[in-house]
Amino acid sequence: MEVIYVNGNFYTHREDAKISVFDHGFLYGDGVFEGIRVYQGNIFRFKEHMERLYDSAKTIKLEMPMTLEELSQTTIETVKRTGELDSYIRLVVSRGPGDLGIDPRKCSQPTIVIIVGKISLFPESLYDKGISVIIASTRKNFIESLNPNIKSLNYLNCIMAKIEAVHAGVPEAILINVNGYVTEGTADNIFVIKNGVVKTPPSYVGLLVGITRNAIMDVARDKGYKVEETLMTSHDLYIADEIFLSGTGAEMIPVIEVDGRQIGEGKPGPIFKDLLTGFRERTTLEGTPVWTKEEIEQMKSVKV
């Protein structure tokens, strides 16, 4: 069941959940958000997600109407009301209703929306087969213009690249910055494997430091792989042994072709599969429990 929280009220029908058309999140993309996963009744790396949300809000001088602990508890309550052990959380905080100008001082109270439901960014079959991607002609925003570590409601830069992917008939696009360095996908981080080394771009090229990205790097190190945050160009993608994308929504998905060039053997590689196994093991070990173990077991028995 889908449950939506809006400023103190819970809704089970999405058509009942409403915000003002004068909300500056709607009018100007003035707000921040987090996408969070719930695995088997545990909210994966919940603390890291919440801290990033509050960091984003602080940078744009958005005064949070709840403490981190209060909003965390409200999020847990929203998850509980779904009755689902596995779900996706979209937590949004906008500047709130104001006037038709951009002055944030005209917004009297931020809007908090918590949506808990399901998400599927790619068909299940592609996780076994892998996906083809393109390198977009759209360049990643300057960090000095809008730092990508501010997880804001304005995703137009990535949406423009996604439109390129759609026109090319592939599910995803990779963005490079104005200096020619690989940054990330439209909604996911990128990993490149070459000669057994797990590589990913450093944050200073202009990318969001993903929670899933960090978890995968932890898994790789624990499994004994060498992990590097290093500059990469399109050439490094074309000659990679393996490539995969990572994100809260996408989780981990292998890339088998970039700009028409086959990657490795043209199928998900062994290191990707090893890291995927390790990541999936962590999803239930590194979580904030929504229910007690006894309640989870009872819920599982009822569903069976």
ABEGO torsion letter per residue (X at the ends): XBBBBBGGBBBABAAABBBBAABAAAAAGBEBBBBBBBBGGBBBGAAAAAAAAAAAAAAAGBBBABBAAAAAAAAAAAAAAAGBABBBBBBBBBAEBBBABABAAABABBBBBBBBBBBBABBAAAAAAEBBBBBBABBBBBAAABBAABBBABAAAAAAAAAAAAAAGBABBBBBBAAGBBABBAABBBBBBBGGBBBBBBAAAGBBBBAAAAAAAAAAAAAGBBBBBBBBBAAAAAABABBBBBEAAAEBBBBABBGGBBBEAGBBBAAAAAAAAAAAAAAAABBBBABBAAAAAAAAAAAX
